[in-house]
Amino acid sequence: MKANRAFELIVSRGGLPLLAGEDRLDRIEVVSIDDGEVALFWELPARTATRLLRELRADLAGLSAEQFYDKWRGADVALEE
């Protein structure tokens, strides 16, 4: 099963995109469609979040659900450090 059929990507911006300051944080959640549980979570500066979203969307479309989760499961901690 493709990852985009198993997971939903939810993005919450910390303010207006055009007025994004250096301190704006965006929240990215990858939620399991089957049970509604958050599988992965990041709260990142706007620029970093934009780059991460691009990668996540590409992987959701190109990987299986298992491959996607295996690739990103430790990244939620690594990106925040």
C-alpha positions in Angstrom: 0.0 0.0 0.0 1.3 3.5 -0.9 2.1 5.7 2.0 -0.3 8.4 0.8 -3.1 5.9 1.3 -2.0 5.1 4.9 -1.0 8.5 6.2 -2.3 12.0 6.1 -0.1 15.1 6.3 -1.4 17.9 8.5 0.4 21.3 8.5 -0.3 24.2 11.0 1.5 27.4 10.2 2.5 29.6 13.1 1.3 32.8 11.5 0.7 34.5 8.2 3.1 33.0 5.5 4.0 36.4 4.0 4.9 37.8 7.5 6.8 34.8 8.7 9.6 36.0 11.0 12.6 34.1 12.0 10.9 32.9 15.2 7.7 31.5 13.5 7.3 27.8 14.2 5.2 25.5 11.9 3.8 22.2 13.1 3.8 19.1 10.8 2.0 15.9 11.8 1.8 12.6 9.9 -1.4 10.9 11.0 -2.4 7.3 10.4 -5.6 7.2 8.4 -6.6 3.8 10.0 -6.7 4.9 13.6 -6.2 8.7 13.6 -3.1 8.5 15.7 -0.2 10.8 15.2 2.7 8.7 13.8 5.2 11.5 13.4 5.4 15.1 14.7 7.7 18.1 14.1 7.6 21.7 15.3 10.1 23.6 13.2 11.1 27.0 12.0 9.2 28.0 8.9 12.1 27.5 6.4 13.0 24.1 7.7 9.4 23.0 7.8 9.0 24.0 4.1 11.9 21.9 3.0 10.7 18.9 5.2 7.2 19.2 3.7 8.6 18.9 0.2 10.5 15.7 1.1 7.6 14.2 3.0 5.2 14.8 0.1 7.6 13.2 -2.4 8.0 10.1 -0.1 4.3 9.8 0.6 3.7 9.5 -3.2 6.7 7.3 -3.9 7.2 4.9 -1.0 5.1 2.1 0.5 3.6 2.8 4.0 6.2 0.6 5.7 9.1 2.2 3.8 7.9 5.7 4.6 7.5 5.0 8.3 10.9 3.2 8.5 12.6 6.1 6.8 11.1 8.9 8.9 10.4 7.4 12.3 13.7 8.6 14.0 13.7 11.8 12.1 11.1 13.5 14.3 13.7 13.5 17.1 16.8 14.2 15.0 15.3 17.3 13.3 14.4 19.0 16.6 17.9 18.7 18.1 
